[in-house]
Amino acid sequence: MYCQQCGGELAAGVSQCPECHHPVGKVPDAVGRATEEARQAAAAAGAAFRLFVMNPVGGLSTAYKSIGEQRSAAAGVALGIISSLLLATGMFLVQRRAARGLDLFFVAPPGFSAFLKLVLVSVVAVGVLGITVLVLKTAFGGSRGASGSLFTAGAGTSYLGLLFILAGILGLKNVEVILLLGVFAMCYVTLILYTGFTQILSIHEGRAAFMLPVTLLLSAWLAKVIYVAVF
């Protein structure tokens, strides 16, 4: 449990924060606890994102250390969930615009059920990346627990989420701009993953360089398999 005022960790049963002396409110039930944990995870994800979004190499490890190992796991999951929703929304917008452009061929725009399928595919695809990083981290001799893997994977997917939502807003008529943004996004994803592998998971640079393409290719292949299975 963490202080709502300063974010410091709280021991069980305390009535006020030992750091800022802010009173600790009682959480009434499991729903309240889950809501508070979700809020704290989102806040940690936002704080981390602000640190690494424009400086993935120098900012990622700083973000990981600043929010702590325990909160980093929750922040990574929150980043993954947000990225999944952005991915699904972006793909949905692209599909709707494409379908409307093919009215003469009687292609109906996708509906809400299609959006739910996209959400499912996106969540699973992001989860696959997290699991892939976790498994390969062990195979390549990395340290840290699952928190480092989840945080690294969540941070990497955040750029893909931004790319897809911008693609959905811009539409395929601006394909040149989307391709340009895609190059930037993939460069930042590469930097984030390599930085996470070396600075957070403590994987040797030579192994991390080989682990990076293996992670991307394996995750992309599994995501494709899942997409084909759902659609």
Backbone bond lengths (Angstrom), bond angles and torsions (degrees), N, CA, C in turn:
res aa  C-N    CA-C-N  psi(-1)  N-CA   C-N-CA  omega(-1)  CA-C   N-CA-C  phi
1 M - - - 1.458 - - 1.519 109.02 -
2 Y 1.337 116.71 144.98 1.454 121.08 -174.97 1.527 110.40 -130.03
3 C 1.327 114.79 152.22 1.460 121.23 -179.24 1.525 110.06 -68.34
4 Q 1.336 116.68 134.82 1.453 120.97 179.31 1.519 111.82 -72.56
5 Q 1.330 116.88 -20.31 1.453 120.87 -176.91 1.526 112.96 -86.65
6 C 1.345 116.68 -52.97 1.465 120.45 -174.75 1.524 113.70 -112.97
7 G 1.328 118.35 -10.54 1.457 121.82 179.52 1.512 114.42 83.56
8 G 1.348 118.16 4.60 1.456 120.91 179.12 1.518 112.33 -69.90
9 E 1.331 116.15 151.57 1.457 120.80 -178.87 1.521 110.26 -73.58
10 L 1.333 116.22 139.01 1.458 122.21 -177.01 1.521 110.23 -114.82
11 A 1.307 115.66 138.10 1.461 120.38 173.82 1.525 109.33 -77.76
12 A 1.314 115.92 158.93 1.467 120.67 -178.99 1.523 110.15 -66.64
13 G 1.332 116.42 135.00 1.459 121.76 173.36 1.511 115.87 87.57
14 V 1.332 119.23 -0.96 1.463 120.02 -178.94 1.520 110.07 -75.79
15 S 1.330 116.70 150.39 1.461 121.69 -178.34 1.520 112.19 -98.34
16 Q 1.352 116.93 -17.00 1.449 120.56 176.77 1.517 110.51 -150.01
17 C 1.330 115.55 158.33 1.451 120.81 -178.56 1.529 110.37 -70.54
18 P 1.323 118.77 131.00 1.465 120.03 179.77 1.529 112.68 -70.32
19 E 1.344 117.75 -16.72 1.462 120.72 -178.40 1.522 112.50 -89.13
20 C 1.338 116.72 -52.01 1.468 120.11 -175.56 1.528 112.92 -113.06
21 H 1.348 116.53 -3.42 1.476 123.20 178.12 1.526 113.32 64.41
22 H 1.336 115.23 22.58 1.462 119.59 175.26 1.532 108.76 -72.70
23 P 1.345 118.58 133.18 1.472 119.81 -179.43 1.519 111.93 -63.36
24 V 1.314 115.93 141.65 1.451 122.72 -178.93 1.515 109.09 -95.91
25 G 1.317 116.53 118.26 1.452 120.08 178.64 1.513 111.43 -79.33
26 K 1.289 116.83 150.60 1.458 121.52 178.98 1.524 109.77 -82.77
27 V 1.314 115.89 133.90 1.460 121.38 176.41 1.524 108.59 -88.49
28 P 1.329 118.37 120.60 1.452 120.24 -169.79 1.517 116.07 -70.14
29 D 1.326 119.19 -35.67 1.451 119.43 -173.03 1.524 109.91 -154.59
30 A 1.334 114.03 -176.24 1.465 119.47 -178.26 1.519 111.60 -64.18
31 V 1.331 117.70 -36.23 1.463 121.00 178.82 1.524 109.91 -64.00
32 G 1.317 115.85 -42.21 1.457 119.91 178.41 1.512 112.02 -64.17
33 R 1.326 116.29 -40.36 1.468 119.53 178.03 1.514 111.38 -65.14
34 A 1.332 115.77 -43.16 1.464 119.43 179.63 1.528 110.84 -63.74
35 T 1.334 116.40 -40.16 1.456 120.32 178.77 1.521 111.07 -63.51
36 E 1.331 116.02 -43.63 1.460 120.41 179.73 1.530 111.16 -65.31
37 E 1.327 117.23 -41.25 1.465 120.39 178.36 1.521 111.28 -64.43
38 A 1.332 116.32 -38.97 1.461 119.98 178.01 1.529 110.55 -65.73
39 R 1.335 115.91 -40.46 1.466 119.37 178.56 1.521 111.10 -63.68
40 Q 1.327 116.19 -42.67 1.455 120.41 179.84 1.534 111.14 -66.23
41 A 1.325 116.76 -38.95 1.460 120.46 178.06 1.527 110.81 -64.09
42 A 1.332 116.04 -42.30 1.468 119.69 178.80 1.523 111.03 -65.18
43 A 1.339 116.24 -39.61 1.466 119.90 178.58 1.524 110.82 -65.04
44 A 1.333 116.70 -41.94 1.465 120.46 178.24 1.523 110.93 -65.00
45 A 1.347 116.62 -39.64 1.465 120.55 178.38 1.523 110.89 -63.57
46 G 1.331 116.71 -42.03 1.460 120.24 178.39 1.516 112.35 -64.25
47 A 1.337 116.10 -42.29 1.467 120.07 178.80 1.519 111.09 -63.96
48 A 1.326 116.78 -41.72 1.462 120.84 179.15 1.530 111.01 -66.49
49 F 1.322 116.47 -43.36 1.465 120.82 -177.76 1.521 111.01 -60.61
50 R 1.318 117.23 -40.36 1.461 120.60 179.62 1.529 111.49 -63.64
51 L 1.328 117.08 -28.69 1.457 120.59 -178.32 1.533 112.82 -79.76
52 F 1.345 117.10 -35.35 1.464 117.72 -174.09 1.523 114.97 -107.48
53 V 1.328 119.34 -8.52 1.457 120.44 -170.89 1.533 112.08 -61.02
54 M 1.314 118.53 -40.99 1.449 121.40 179.71 1.527 113.16 -100.77
55 N 1.311 117.13 -6.23 1.466 121.57 -178.76 1.525 109.15 -141.83
56 P 1.331 117.39 72.53 1.468 120.01 -173.74 1.521 114.08 -64.55
57 V 1.330 118.16 -31.88 1.454 120.25 -177.23 1.526 111.18 -75.82
58 G 1.319 116.91 -50.49 1.458 119.88 -178.47 1.514 113.87 -83.93
59 G 1.340 116.63 -25.34 1.458 119.35 -173.24 1.510 115.79 -89.39
60 L 1.338 117.87 -22.38 1.469 119.23 -174.24 1.518 112.06 -66.92
61 S 1.319 117.71 -52.21 1.465 120.02 -179.62 1.520 110.89 -66.17
62 T 1.345 117.00 -33.60 1.468 120.28 176.20 1.519 110.56 -62.64
63 A 1.337 115.95 -43.06 1.462 120.35 178.44 1.523 111.16 -63.87
64 Y 1.327 116.25 -41.89 1.470 120.79 -179.71 1.526 110.73 -62.00
65 K 1.315 116.60 -44.04 1.465 120.30 -178.69 1.526 111.68 -71.68
66 S 1.326 117.02 -35.56 1.461 120.14 -175.00 1.520 112.85 -69.66
67 I 1.333 116.71 -33.98 1.471 118.26 -178.63 1.525 112.24 -96.29
68 G 1.325 117.74 -8.90 1.461 120.80 175.86 1.515 113.05 88.59
69 E 1.328 115.59 155.51 1.458 120.49 -175.46 1.529 112.54 -64.04
70 Q 1.342 117.18 -42.31 1.467 120.03 -177.38 1.518 111.13 -66.62
71 R 1.320 117.24 -44.49 1.460 120.33 -179.52 1.523 111.80 -73.17
72 S 1.340 117.64 -22.80 1.462 120.60 179.54 1.516 111.67 -64.53
73 A 1.322 117.22 -36.36 1.461 120.21 177.83 1.527 110.64 -62.33
74 A 1.344 116.43 -46.62 1.458 120.46 178.87 1.523 110.96 -65.82
75 A 1.338 116.77 -38.39 1.462 120.21 178.39 1.523 110.94 -64.46
76 G 1.338 117.13 -40.26 1.458 120.54 177.70 1.515 112.25 -62.72
77 V 1.331 116.62 -41.75 1.471 120.48 177.70 1.527 110.22 -64.93
78 A 1.336 116.62 -42.22 1.466 120.23 179.23 1.526 111.11 -63.11
79 L 1.331 117.12 -42.96 1.465 120.54 176.96 1.526 110.87 -61.76
80 G 1.333 116.70 -39.12 1.455 120.65 178.34 1.519 112.75 -64.89
81 I 1.323 116.25 -42.05 1.471 120.36 179.41 1.523 110.70 -65.52
82 I 1.344 116.35 -45.99 1.462 119.88 179.00 1.523 110.40 -62.04
83 S 1.330 116.74 -42.95 1.463 120.45 178.35 1.521 111.58 -62.17
84 S 1.340 116.77 -38.65 1.464 121.09 178.76 1.523 111.05 -61.62
85 L 1.325 116.93 -43.27 1.465 120.68 179.35 1.528 111.03 -66.34
86 L 1.337 116.84 -38.47 1.461 119.72 177.49 1.526 111.12 -67.35
87 L 1.337 116.42 -40.70 1.463 120.46 176.88 1.521 111.14 -59.93
88 A 1.332 115.65 -49.26 1.466 120.22 -178.16 1.520 111.49 -63.20
89 T 1.316 116.72 -43.68 1.462 120.36 -179.64 1.523 111.00 -64.35
90 G 1.334 116.83 -42.74 1.453 120.51 178.96 1.519 111.91 -62.18
91 M 1.344 117.36 -46.92 1.466 120.47 178.97 1.515 111.47 -63.63
92 F 1.325 116.70 -37.69 1.462 121.30 179.50 1.529 110.66 -63.56
93 L 1.338 116.64 -44.47 1.463 120.24 179.37 1.529 111.30 -64.11
94 V 1.325 116.63 -40.60 1.469 120.50 178.62 1.526 110.20 -63.35
95 Q 1.333 117.19 -44.42 1.458 121.01 -179.60 1.531 111.74 -64.08
96 R 1.318 116.83 -41.03 1.474 119.82 -179.97 1.526 110.70 -64.81
97 R 1.319 116.50 -43.23 1.462 119.34 180.00 1.520 111.00 -66.25
98 A 1.332 116.38 -39.80 1.459 119.92 178.95 1.523 111.05 -65.11
99 A 1.340 116.85 -41.65 1.462 120.70 -179.67 1.528 111.58 -65.87
100 R 1.335 116.34 -38.77 1.470 119.26 178.45 1.526 111.43 -65.93
101 G 1.313 116.52 -28.04 1.454 119.88 177.73 1.508 112.91 -77.40
102 L 1.347 117.34 -7.06 1.466 121.97 -178.90 1.531 111.26 -117.51
103 D 1.338 116.46 32.31 1.469 120.97 -177.87 1.519 112.24 -58.70
104 L 1.323 116.68 -32.54 1.462 118.72 -178.46 1.517 112.20 -66.95
105 F 1.326 115.94 -20.07 1.458 120.46 -179.69 1.533 111.49 -99.49
106 F 1.333 115.94 13.14 1.461 122.54 175.44 1.541 111.99 58.22
107 V 1.325 115.64 41.56 1.460 120.88 175.14 1.524 107.87 -96.26
108 A 1.319 116.65 113.28 1.462 120.66 -177.60 1.523 110.27 -78.66
109 P 1.347 117.41 140.37 1.465 119.66 176.73 1.532 110.39 -62.02
110 P 1.324 118.05 145.54 1.465 120.45 179.94 1.520 111.38 -64.97
111 G 1.325 115.49 146.84 1.450 120.75 -178.81 1.523 112.19 -104.37
112 F 1.340 114.57 -161.60 1.457 120.50 -175.40 1.519 111.85 -65.83
113 S 1.328 117.18 -35.10 1.464 119.62 178.89 1.521 111.14 -63.41
114 A 1.336 116.44 -37.33 1.460 119.90 176.80 1.516 111.17 -65.74
115 F 1.334 115.76 -37.03 1.472 119.59 177.70 1.530 110.81 -63.92
116 L 1.328 116.82 -41.58 1.463 120.16 178.53 1.527 111.04 -62.54
117 K 1.335 116.44 -38.61 1.460 119.60 177.14 1.532 110.81 -64.07
118 L 1.324 116.37 -39.75 1.454 120.49 178.38 1.529 111.27 -64.90
119 V 1.329 115.97 -38.74 1.468 120.04 176.60 1.523 109.83 -62.08
120 L 1.334 115.91 -45.11 1.464 120.45 179.41 1.527 111.03 -60.42
121 V 1.327 116.40 -47.93 1.464 120.98 179.69 1.525 110.48 -61.08
122 S 1.330 117.28 -42.85 1.461 121.17 -177.74 1.519 111.28 -65.99
123 V 1.328 116.59 -44.23 1.467 120.37 179.55 1.524 110.31 -61.93
124 V 1.336 116.33 -45.46 1.465 120.04 -179.42 1.526 110.71 -65.67
125 A 1.345 116.86 -40.75 1.464 120.49 -179.45 1.523 111.36 -63.33
126 V 1.327 116.84 -43.27 1.465 120.61 177.23 1.523 110.28 -65.73
127 G 1.334 116.08 -39.84 1.460 119.79 176.92 1.516 112.27 -63.65
128 V 1.333 115.92 -37.13 1.468 120.51 177.58 1.523 110.47 -61.69
129 L 1.337 116.76 -40.74 1.467 119.77 178.10 1.527 110.77 -61.86
130 G 1.340 116.34 -43.67 1.458 119.73 178.54 1.516 112.47 -61.86
131 I 1.327 116.18 -43.95 1.472 120.40 179.60 1.524 110.27 -66.75
132 T 1.340 116.89 -39.62 1.465 120.69 178.72 1.516 111.34 -61.04
133 V 1.337 116.67 -44.95 1.461 120.54 178.52 1.524 110.29 -62.97
134 L 1.332 116.63 -41.71 1.461 120.71 -179.37 1.530 111.61 -63.30
135 V 1.333 116.28 -44.58 1.466 120.30 -179.02 1.523 111.14 -68.18
136 L 1.328 116.33 -46.59 1.457 119.45 -178.59 1.524 111.59 -68.59
137 K 1.327 116.60 -30.64 1.465 119.67 176.21 1.511 110.82 -58.10
138 T 1.315 116.60 -43.40 1.466 121.25 177.89 1.524 111.04 -66.79
139 A 1.343 115.93 -41.79 1.461 119.79 -178.22 1.522 112.59 -67.92
140 F 1.342 117.24 -31.81 1.459 120.92 -177.13 1.532 112.52 -96.95
141 G 1.316 116.91 11.63 1.458 120.26 173.07 1.501 115.92 79.15
142 G 1.331 117.89 30.00 1.456 120.47 178.34 1.512 112.39 -80.00
143 S 1.321 115.43 164.63 1.461 121.01 178.55 1.523 109.11 -110.80
144 R 1.304 116.87 -164.76 1.467 125.14 -175.92 1.537 109.50 70.13
145 G 1.322 113.91 167.28 1.450 119.29 176.97 1.518 110.27 -90.98
146 A 1.322 114.21 -155.58 1.463 119.10 -179.42 1.521 111.85 -69.00
147 S 1.330 117.39 -21.36 1.468 120.09 -176.13 1.523 111.70 -60.61
148 G 1.340 117.11 -42.83 1.463 120.08 179.85 1.513 112.40 -64.36
149 S 1.327 116.74 -39.74 1.468 121.02 179.35 1.524 111.09 -67.34
150 L 1.324 116.76 -45.33 1.461 120.79 -179.78 1.519 111.34 -64.57
151 F 1.329 116.43 -40.83 1.462 120.28 -179.55 1.526 110.78 -66.37
152 T 1.331 117.27 -43.50 1.463 121.08 179.42 1.527 110.95 -63.44
153 A 1.324 117.00 -45.87 1.466 120.46 -179.59 1.524 111.02 -65.50
154 G 1.334 117.31 -43.85 1.458 120.51 179.27 1.519 112.39 -62.19
155 A 1.342 115.96 -40.75 1.464 119.84 178.74 1.528 110.54 -64.56
156 G 1.336 117.07 -39.98 1.456 120.33 179.84 1.517 113.07 -64.57
157 T 1.328 116.72 -41.01 1.466 119.74 -177.79 1.521 112.65 -71.32
158 S 1.320 117.96 -18.52 1.464 120.09 -178.44 1.527 111.35 -61.26
159 Y 1.326 117.30 -36.61 1.465 120.21 178.73 1.531 111.17 -69.42
160 L 1.329 116.66 -36.11 1.466 119.54 177.48 1.522 110.75 -67.01
161 G 1.328 116.29 -38.51 1.460 119.72 176.88 1.520 111.85 -60.72
162 L 1.333 116.00 -44.37 1.467 120.04 177.97 1.526 111.32 -63.15
163 L 1.334 116.30 -40.21 1.462 120.34 179.87 1.521 111.40 -61.60
164 F 1.327 117.23 -46.88 1.461 120.47 -175.27 1.521 111.77 -70.12
165 I 1.324 118.19 -37.10 1.462 118.55 179.83 1.531 109.98 -69.48
166 L 1.335 117.27 -36.25 1.463 119.81 175.42 1.526 111.17 -66.99
167 A 1.341 116.79 -37.67 1.466 120.15 176.76 1.520 110.54 -63.28
168 G 1.325 117.20 -39.66 1.458 120.43 178.31 1.514 112.68 -65.89
169 I 1.332 116.17 -36.02 1.464 120.16 179.43 1.523 111.10 -74.09
170 L 1.322 116.71 -42.66 1.469 120.65 -177.27 1.521 112.30 -73.21
171 G 1.332 117.23 -36.75 1.456 120.52 -178.36 1.517 112.41 82.89
172 L 1.326 116.04 163.15 1.455 121.43 -176.23 1.527 113.37 -69.14
173 K 1.327 117.43 -13.47 1.461 119.18 176.06 1.531 111.02 -66.66
174 N 1.313 116.48 -22.53 1.462 121.73 178.03 1.525 110.57 -106.32
175 V 1.332 115.39 43.15 1.457 120.47 -174.68 1.528 111.84 -61.78
176 E 1.350 117.76 -32.06 1.469 119.54 179.25 1.525 110.92 -64.07
177 V 1.319 115.95 -41.94 1.469 120.35 178.56 1.524 110.32 -66.27
178 I 1.330 116.08 -40.06 1.465 120.14 -179.97 1.526 110.61 -63.89
179 L 1.338 116.72 -42.25 1.465 120.36 178.23 1.531 111.13 -63.13
180 L 1.321 115.78 -39.71 1.468 119.96 177.82 1.525 110.49 -63.29
181 L 1.328 116.66 -45.68 1.460 120.56 177.35 1.528 110.99 -63.85
182 G 1.342 115.87 -34.09 1.460 119.80 178.70 1.515 112.21 -63.57
183 V 1.326 116.48 -38.34 1.467 120.07 177.60 1.529 109.94 -62.66
184 F 1.326 116.09 -46.34 1.465 119.75 178.75 1.519 111.07 -61.66
185 A 1.344 116.12 -43.88 1.463 120.42 -177.94 1.523 111.16 -61.52
186 M 1.325 117.61 -46.28 1.463 120.19 -178.57 1.526 111.73 -67.67
187 C 1.334 116.88 -34.21 1.472 118.91 175.53 1.526 110.34 -63.46
188 Y 1.322 116.59 -42.70 1.463 119.92 -179.68 1.521 111.26 -69.81
189 V 1.325 117.76 -37.21 1.467 120.53 175.95 1.529 110.01 -61.08
190 T 1.319 115.71 -44.00 1.469 120.73 179.18 1.526 110.85 -61.21
191 L 1.329 116.42 -45.21 1.464 120.37 179.23 1.527 111.77 -63.51
192 I 1.324 115.82 -41.74 1.469 120.05 -179.69 1.522 110.84 -63.17
193 L 1.331 116.56 -48.68 1.463 119.57 -177.25 1.528 111.39 -64.42
194 Y 1.323 117.01 -45.39 1.465 119.55 -179.93 1.527 110.94 -63.52
195 T 1.321 117.11 -41.29 1.466 120.58 177.59 1.518 110.82 -63.84
196 G 1.328 116.43 -42.66 1.465 119.72 177.65 1.512 112.17 -62.79
197 F 1.336 116.16 -42.32 1.469 119.90 179.74 1.532 111.42 -61.35
198 T 1.330 116.65 -44.10 1.465 120.20 -172.95 1.531 113.02 -86.38
199 Q 1.336 117.45 -43.72 1.459 120.27 -172.94 1.522 113.85 -90.45
200 I 1.315 117.84 -29.56 1.467 120.40 -178.69 1.526 111.13 -100.47
201 L 1.327 117.05 -48.36 1.458 120.88 -178.11 1.527 112.68 -86.88
202 S 1.340 116.19 -6.03 1.476 122.30 175.71 1.529 112.86 57.35
203 I 1.317 115.98 41.37 1.466 121.51 175.65 1.527 108.22 -89.07
204 H 1.322 116.01 138.69 1.454 120.65 179.71 1.529 110.06 -56.54
205 E 1.331 116.17 142.85 1.465 120.70 -174.69 1.526 112.52 -56.41
206 G 1.323 117.54 -41.17 1.459 119.80 179.48 1.515 112.23 -63.83
207 R 1.323 116.38 -42.25 1.466 119.84 177.95 1.523 111.06 -69.05
208 A 1.330 116.33 -38.41 1.463 120.15 -179.98 1.519 111.25 -63.50
209 A 1.335 116.79 -37.13 1.463 120.55 178.89 1.523 111.24 -63.12
210 F 1.327 117.34 -36.13 1.469 120.98 177.98 1.534 110.93 -79.39
211 M 1.328 116.14 -35.24 1.464 120.62 -178.89 1.524 111.85 -66.46
212 L 1.333 117.52 -30.14 1.464 121.42 -176.18 1.527 112.88 -61.24
213 P 1.341 120.01 -56.48 1.474 118.35 178.64 1.520 113.07 -65.23
214 V 1.341 117.45 -32.27 1.462 119.75 177.49 1.527 109.73 -62.36
215 T 1.320 116.27 -42.75 1.467 121.08 179.11 1.518 111.26 -62.23
216 L 1.319 117.03 -48.21 1.465 120.87 -177.75 1.526 112.01 -65.24
217 L 1.334 116.99 -45.05 1.465 120.54 -178.52 1.525 111.45 -66.81
218 L 1.317 117.11 -44.33 1.463 120.26 -179.03 1.515 111.11 -65.66
219 S 1.320 116.89 -42.49 1.470 120.58 179.53 1.522 110.73 -65.32
220 A 1.340 117.07 -42.74 1.460 120.35 179.96 1.520 111.21 -64.36
221 W 1.323 117.16 -40.88 1.469 120.51 179.69 1.522 111.31 -65.01
222 L 1.320 116.96 -44.70 1.459 120.51 178.77 1.533 111.11 -64.91
223 A 1.333 116.96 -38.76 1.462 120.14 178.19 1.521 110.06 -63.61
224 K 1.326 117.92 -39.78 1.459 121.39 177.91 1.523 111.39 -63.20
225 V 1.329 116.08 -42.98 1.466 120.77 178.84 1.529 109.95 -60.01
226 I 1.314 116.18 -43.21 1.470 120.43 -179.01 1.528 110.53 -66.99
227 Y 1.335 117.28 -41.51 1.457 121.37 -179.77 1.524 111.06 -62.07
228 V 1.325 116.82 -44.77 1.465 121.26 179.03 1.526 110.91 -64.00
229 A 1.348 115.78 -38.28 1.465 119.47 -178.78 1.532 111.31 -67.17
230 V 1.335 117.13 -36.61 1.458 120.68 -177.74 1.520 111.63 -78.55
231 F 1.336 117.19 -40.40 1.463 120.86 -175.38 1.537 111.63 -100.79
